[in-house]
């Protein structure tokens, strides 16, 4: 402590100094190299995580599914976890054609879910969504455009891999 006559003593112990823009505060320890190293390490780690996360999504294969329907008999066939739309539709139609000869693809879907709703007088509608609830809702809406008394009779998800 330093005293100036009768004045109150002034404390001169070092205080923690904060870095200022454009340089270090007087008395602060020059730890910029450690800071820069740490910042680079964090950036490298974050970049690696981002690359692995994005690559993981890019490496995931698309998954297809389909529902086939026979309006004359009400027979259905479905498929899931196929590598292509063509394969999913073919499997669904083949499964349906075991019970009818007029099967057609009602809906196909990729990385999501599909549903078919049937109403009175043979009217029907089908649609798809990211998950089952939107698919069912949209299938009911599609069916209601053609008939009344619509009910979801089949739903299937593609089986995301």
Backbone bond lengths (Angstrom), bond angles and torsions (degrees), N, CA, C in turn:
res aa  C-N    CA-C-N  psi(-1)  N-CA   C-N-CA  omega(-1)  CA-C   N-CA-C  phi
1 X - - - 1.445 - - 1.520 109.26 -
2 X 1.284 114.42 146.28 1.463 120.61 178.99 1.518 107.66 -116.07
3 X 1.314 116.17 137.01 1.461 119.95 -179.29 1.516 108.94 -116.63
4 X 1.317 116.40 137.97 1.463 122.17 178.02 1.526 108.29 -116.88
5 X 1.280 116.73 89.94 1.461 121.83 179.51 1.509 111.17 63.88
6 X 1.316 115.79 -129.08 1.454 121.15 179.87 1.524 111.84 -86.74
7 X 1.300 116.15 0.07 1.469 119.02 -178.29 1.515 110.43 -68.68
8 X 1.226 113.21 156.40 1.459 121.43 178.39 1.521 109.78 -64.90
9 X 1.311 118.32 139.50 1.463 120.48 -178.67 1.535 111.74 -61.26
10 X 1.314 115.76 144.62 1.466 121.81 177.82 1.518 108.07 -103.76
11 X 1.285 114.71 129.95 1.458 119.52 -179.29 1.523 108.69 -77.80
12 X 1.332 116.02 129.94 1.470 119.35 -178.65 1.517 111.72 -120.91
13 X 1.331 117.91 19.34 1.457 119.02 177.84 1.517 108.43 -69.13
14 X 1.328 117.49 146.70 1.460 120.10 -177.80 1.530 111.28 -61.71
15 X 1.283 116.06 138.52 1.462 122.69 175.83 1.517 108.37 -106.90
16 X 1.306 114.17 159.26 1.465 117.47 177.99 1.521 107.68 -68.65
17 X 1.293 117.11 127.56 1.454 121.99 -179.81 1.517 109.45 -100.06
18 X 1.288 115.83 143.78 1.464 121.19 178.85 1.511 108.98 -107.56
19 X 1.305 116.00 144.77 1.456 120.31 178.57 1.518 108.71 -66.35
20 X 1.304 115.33 142.40 1.458 121.54 176.66 1.517 107.89 -109.31
21 X 1.276 115.23 160.68 1.450 119.79 177.17 1.518 109.30 -59.56
22 X 1.297 116.63 130.64 1.450 120.76 176.35 1.516 113.35 91.30
23 X 1.306 120.52 1.39 1.451 120.21 178.43 1.510 111.32 166.11
24 X 1.300 115.11 -174.75 1.453 120.58 -179.62 1.517 110.06 -97.23
25 X 1.324 114.70 149.32 1.453 119.29 176.50 1.521 109.21 -69.29
26 X 1.303 116.03 155.54 1.459 121.71 -179.02 1.524 109.68 -61.43
27 X 1.300 117.32 126.63 1.453 121.17 178.39 1.512 113.94 91.27
28 X 1.309 117.66 -7.60 1.463 119.77 -179.91 1.519 109.14 -78.02
29 X 1.283 115.48 150.84 1.461 120.75 179.59 1.517 108.23 -80.64
30 X 1.318 117.74 134.34 1.461 122.50 179.53 1.525 108.70 -78.27
31 X 1.328 115.08 93.71 1.461 121.11 -177.93 1.525 109.87 -112.69
32 X 1.322 116.17 25.41 1.459 119.60 -176.77 1.520 112.13 -64.36
33 X 1.304 118.40 -37.03 1.461 120.45 -178.75 1.522 110.58 -62.63
34 X 1.322 116.73 -43.03 1.461 120.10 177.43 1.519 111.52 -65.32
35 X 1.325 115.92 -39.68 1.456 120.77 178.85 1.521 110.69 -63.90
36 X 1.328 116.11 -46.12 1.468 120.61 -179.88 1.524 110.32 -63.01
37 X 1.336 116.74 -42.40 1.464 119.90 177.86 1.522 110.58 -60.72
38 X 1.340 116.45 -44.87 1.459 120.53 -179.45 1.528 110.18 -64.56
39 X 1.320 117.35 -42.19 1.456 120.97 179.94 1.529 110.37 -63.08
40 X 1.331 117.16 -42.92 1.468 120.28 178.41 1.523 110.66 -63.37
41 X 1.319 117.19 -40.08 1.470 120.67 179.40 1.524 110.63 -63.39
42 X 1.321 116.07 -42.19 1.469 119.98 179.09 1.520 110.01 -64.83
43 X 1.336 116.79 -44.16 1.463 119.99 179.17 1.526 111.90 -62.45
44 X 1.333 116.21 -41.59 1.468 119.31 178.12 1.525 110.64 -62.78
45 X 1.319 116.97 -43.05 1.466 120.90 -179.96 1.522 110.77 -64.15
46 X 1.333 116.16 -43.79 1.465 120.03 179.85 1.525 110.64 -64.13
47 X 1.319 116.60 -40.56 1.464 120.58 178.81 1.525 110.83 -64.24
48 X 1.305 116.73 -43.73 1.461 120.88 178.68 1.529 110.70 -61.35
49 X 1.325 117.02 -44.33 1.466 120.45 178.73 1.522 110.81 -61.81
50 X 1.334 116.85 -43.56 1.459 120.50 179.73 1.519 111.20 -62.99
51 X 1.322 117.18 -43.08 1.468 120.74 179.62 1.522 110.22 -63.48
52 X 1.318 117.08 -45.30 1.467 119.71 -179.86 1.518 111.48 -65.44
53 X 1.328 117.28 -39.63 1.464 120.61 179.33 1.514 110.63 -64.62
54 X 1.336 116.27 -48.17 1.468 119.98 -179.73 1.517 111.32 -66.24
55 X 1.313 117.06 -41.33 1.460 120.08 179.96 1.519 110.30 -65.21
56 X 1.318 117.00 -36.86 1.462 120.15 178.11 1.516 111.02 -60.89
57 X 1.331 116.51 -40.85 1.454 120.34 177.55 1.516 111.31 -68.31
58 X 1.340 115.97 -38.25 1.458 119.71 -178.96 1.523 111.16 -71.52
59 X 1.332 117.39 -29.81 1.450 120.38 -178.82 1.525 112.67 -78.12
60 X 1.324 116.93 -20.45 1.459 120.34 179.81 1.525 108.95 -67.44
61 X 1.313 116.96 125.38 1.457 121.57 -178.90 1.519 110.41 -77.48
62 X 1.326 115.74 148.46 1.453 120.21 174.95 1.522 109.27 -69.10
63 X 1.308 115.33 150.17 1.455 121.54 -179.93 1.522 108.35 -125.90
64 X 1.325 115.93 130.43 1.462 121.76 -176.38 1.520 110.87 -114.72
65 X 1.320 114.48 150.91 1.454 121.67 174.22 1.521 108.81 -144.61
66 X 1.334 116.42 168.61 1.464 120.72 -179.97 1.521 109.89 -157.83
67 X 1.333 114.33 158.61 1.467 121.74 172.90 1.521 106.58 -128.56
68 X 1.342 116.36 129.34 1.462 121.98 176.38 1.522 107.89 -109.62
69 X 1.340 116.39 152.29 1.463 120.82 -174.31 1.523 110.58 -144.51
70 X 1.329 115.27 141.08 1.462 122.48 172.56 1.518 107.77 -107.33
71 X 1.320 116.78 114.45 1.459 120.06 -178.50 1.527 111.53 -69.02
72 X 1.336 117.77 -30.29 1.468 119.80 -177.15 1.527 112.52 -75.20
73 X 1.313 117.86 -35.93 1.474 119.80 -176.29 1.530 113.65 -111.45
74 X 1.332 117.67 -16.89 1.463 121.05 -175.74 1.528 112.68 81.53
75 X 1.344 116.77 4.96 1.468 119.85 178.89 1.522 109.41 -66.60
76 X 1.321 114.35 149.07 1.463 120.02 179.23 1.518 110.21 -136.97
77 X 1.298 114.49 156.06 1.456 122.36 171.26 1.513 107.32 -142.06
78 X 1.302 116.84 153.23 1.455 119.87 -178.93 1.509 110.47 -146.66
79 X 1.290 114.37 166.14 1.471 120.72 179.22 1.519 108.64 -149.56
80 X 1.322 113.84 162.07 1.462 119.80 176.46 1.522 108.80 -157.03
81 X 1.296 116.03 163.45 1.460 123.27 174.32 1.535 113.58 61.56
82 X 1.334 116.09 42.14 1.465 121.21 176.22 1.520 110.06 -101.20
83 X 1.332 115.31 154.14 1.458 121.09 179.57 1.527 113.05 -79.01
84 X 1.333 117.82 -16.31 1.463 120.66 -177.02 1.525 110.75 -142.77
85 X 1.308 114.68 158.68 1.460 121.20 175.90 1.531 109.68 -63.18
86 X 1.317 115.58 -44.50 1.462 120.66 -178.31 1.532 111.12 -58.16
87 X 1.331 116.75 -45.09 1.463 120.56 179.18 1.516 112.54 -64.07
88 X 1.326 116.37 -41.07 1.469 120.52 179.60 1.522 110.91 -64.99
89 X 1.328 117.47 -45.18 1.465 120.75 -179.79 1.530 111.31 -65.71
90 X 1.312 116.83 -42.31 1.463 121.10 -179.55 1.529 111.10 -61.26
91 X 1.328 116.73 -45.77 1.465 120.48 179.69 1.524 110.94 -63.47
92 X 1.335 117.08 -44.10 1.465 120.21 179.60 1.530 111.06 -61.44
93 X 1.341 117.72 -45.48 1.473 120.70 179.22 1.529 111.31 -64.66
94 X 1.336 116.68 -43.00 1.472 119.47 178.54 1.525 111.33 -60.68
95 X 1.318 117.22 -41.57 1.464 120.35 178.19 1.519 111.08 -64.57
96 X 1.307 117.03 -40.35 1.464 121.16 178.94 1.533 110.72 -67.80
97 X 1.335 116.58 -40.22 1.462 121.20 -175.63 1.530 113.22 -69.64
98 X 1.307 118.21 -5.01 1.464 120.31 172.45 1.532 110.48 -70.17
99 X 1.351 116.22 -16.77 1.467 120.62 -178.21 1.521 113.49 -126.28
100 X 1.312 118.42 -2.36 1.470 121.18 -179.08 1.520 108.79 -158.76
101 X 1.348 115.42 160.65 1.470 118.44 -179.45 1.529 112.92 -112.32
102 X 1.307 117.60 6.62 1.467 119.81 -179.10 1.541 112.34 -122.17
103 X 1.311 115.88 31.65 1.468 120.48 -177.25 1.521 111.02 -70.45
104 X 1.304 114.62 141.12 1.457 120.68 175.05 1.523 108.74 -136.63
105 X 1.314 115.71 154.90 1.463 119.26 177.92 1.519 108.30 -69.19
106 X 1.306 115.52 119.52 1.462 120.49 178.22 1.522 110.47 -83.49
107 X 1.334 116.38 -39.97 1.465 121.33 -179.14 1.522 109.48 -159.31
108 X 1.304 116.14 142.75 1.470 121.65 170.24 1.521 106.70 -123.87
109 X 1.317 116.90 155.96 1.455 120.31 -175.74 1.519 109.62 -150.12
110 X 1.304 114.70 151.86 1.466 122.12 -178.44 1.521 108.24 -126.04
111 X 1.334 116.37 124.46 1.464 122.02 179.23 1.523 111.51 51.35
112 X 1.309 116.33 43.00 1.458 121.65 -178.63 1.511 110.93 -163.33
113 X 1.320 115.68 -154.28 1.462 121.49 -177.56 1.523 110.06 -132.09
114 X 1.308 115.89 152.29 1.452 122.14 176.03 1.513 109.78 -127.55
115 X 1.327 116.28 157.05 1.463 121.22 179.02 1.518 109.21 -147.53
116 X 1.329 115.03 153.37 1.456 121.50 174.82 1.526 108.03 -128.31
117 X 1.326 114.95 136.16 1.463 121.97 178.07 1.523 107.92 -120.59
118 X 1.320 115.96 139.07 1.458 122.24 -178.50 1.523 108.40 -122.04
119 X 1.346 114.86 141.77 1.460 120.69 -179.68 1.518 111.59 -125.76
120 X 1.320 115.77 -163.96 1.462 121.75 -178.22 1.524 111.20 -70.03
121 X 1.326 114.82 150.00 1.457 121.06 175.75 1.517 114.12 68.47
122 X 1.308 118.07 18.55 1.456 121.02 176.44 1.520 114.97 84.69
123 X 1.316 117.14 2.26 1.467 119.14 177.97 1.528 110.48 -71.25
124 X 1.295 115.60 148.69 1.455 119.55 -179.09 1.524 110.02 -154.41
125 X 1.325 115.03 167.83 1.457 121.51 176.12 1.515 108.58 -154.71
126 X 1.286 115.80 152.30 1.460 121.09 -179.71 1.525 108.98 -141.29
127 X 1.335 115.44 152.65 1.449 119.89 176.56 1.523 108.47 -162.11
128 X 1.318 116.09 179.36 1.461 121.31 -176.94 1.524 109.32 -135.63
129 X 1.333 115.47 165.98 1.458 121.95 177.12 1.514 109.87 -157.45
130 X 1.315 115.34 173.21 1.463 120.73 -179.67 1.525 111.39 -64.69
131 X 1.329 116.91 -29.83 1.467 121.08 173.28 1.520 108.05 -143.24
132 X 1.311 116.90 -173.85 1.463 120.32 -167.83 1.532 114.46 -68.91
133 X 1.319 118.19 -39.14 1.470 119.15 -176.27 1.524 113.43 -61.93
134 X 1.333 119.41 -48.74 1.467 117.89 176.11 1.528 112.57 -62.91
135 X 1.312 117.63 -36.17 1.466 120.41 179.64 1.530 110.40 -62.12
136 X 1.321 117.61 -45.48 1.469 121.11 179.09 1.531 110.94 -63.68
137 X 1.312 116.17 -46.00 1.460 120.57 -178.85 1.527 111.02 -60.16
138 X 1.322 116.15 -47.77 1.465 120.20 -178.40 1.524 112.41 -67.69
139 X 1.343 116.90 -33.41 1.468 119.80 175.97 1.525 110.21 -65.48
140 X 1.320 117.09 -41.71 1.480 120.73 176.85 1.526 110.70 -61.81
141 X 1.336 116.69 -43.32 1.464 120.40 178.82 1.535 110.97 -62.27
142 X 1.325 116.47 -41.92 1.471 120.47 179.07 1.521 110.51 -64.19
143 X 1.326 117.37 -41.45 1.458 121.75 179.08 1.528 111.18 -63.76
144 X 1.322 116.44 -41.85 1.477 121.54 -177.27 1.524 112.62 -65.74
145 X 1.315 117.06 -15.79 1.464 120.11 175.30 1.525 111.51 -74.46
146 X 1.351 116.59 -15.65 1.467 120.73 -176.00 1.525 113.55 -116.57
147 X 1.318 117.40 -23.09 1.462 119.93 -174.06 1.525 110.11 -161.07
148 X 1.320 115.09 -177.97 1.469 121.14 177.72 1.528 109.24 -116.30
149 X 1.314 115.91 172.32 1.462 120.88 177.54 1.527 113.72 67.65
150 X 1.289 116.83 31.76 1.470 120.96 -175.75 1.529 112.57 -72.42
151 X 1.331 114.06 138.97 1.462 121.80 175.65 1.525 108.85 -139.04
152 X 1.320 115.43 141.04 1.465 119.38 175.64 1.521 107.40 -70.67
153 X 1.338 116.52 123.71 1.464 120.64 -178.56 1.540 112.43 -107.81
154 X 1.341 116.61 -15.46 1.453 119.31 177.90 1.526 109.31 -159.95
155 X 1.304 114.65 139.88 1.460 120.94 171.11 1.525 107.93 -139.63
156 X 1.302 114.42 154.45 1.471 119.80 -179.41 1.514 107.93 -155.57
157 X 1.313 116.46 142.11 1.465 121.86 173.06 1.509 109.64 -105.05
158 X 1.322 115.80 154.04 1.451 120.52 -172.82 1.530 112.92 -70.12
159 X 1.308 118.14 -19.22 1.460 119.81 -179.42 1.506 111.14 81.97
160 X 1.320 117.08 58.67 1.470 121.90 -179.17 1.499 110.57 -48.13
161 X 1.331 115.54 135.81 1.468 120.40 179.83 1.491 109.93 -98.59
